[in-house]
Amino acid sequence: MSKNVLIVTGDAVEALEVFYPYYRCIEEGIDCTIASPTKKKLQTVVHDFLEMETFTEKQAYLIESHTSVDDIDPADFDALIIPGGRAPEYIRMNEKVQEIAAHFLKEDKPMGVICHGQLVLTTVREHIQGREMTAYHACRPEVEAAGATYIDELLHVDGNIVSGHAWPDLPGFMREFFKLLKVEKAAGVK
């Protein structure tokens, strides 16, 4: 029986952090649904470090959101991925996004959260208090203020949550995510 993965995101999602997990799931024969506050074509962005002390942002490809989060029943999904970029900053205020994140935490279902995606989890802090996770280093204050322990690593697994620092960590992130999802034949999963 095929697994069913939900990706929750919005405009200004980091391009690699949505496309890479989406296509890796498809490669493994996993049904994958992208949900956003509104069903639409999402504008992705590319974050990189050039000549500034912070990251730069450029527009990237469009990606189709398959449905609105309002039409999602999280019980229909085996796992959740929350990509980073700037999208988590605004989608975290959506009550349905909070409900979806809380469901996966309460039900102990596999979650992959990368870069700024952890900002969504800070809105359901009662479910992450005492948990360990990494995130993009600028998100450390929010992770700690929500009662979680920030782990200064590029990749970290704590129970049902695999967390990653940023897009360069996607290969290891997806490998650990597939382990949590119990996808046996995923490339590189042992």
Disulfide bonds with the S-S distance in Angstrom:
none
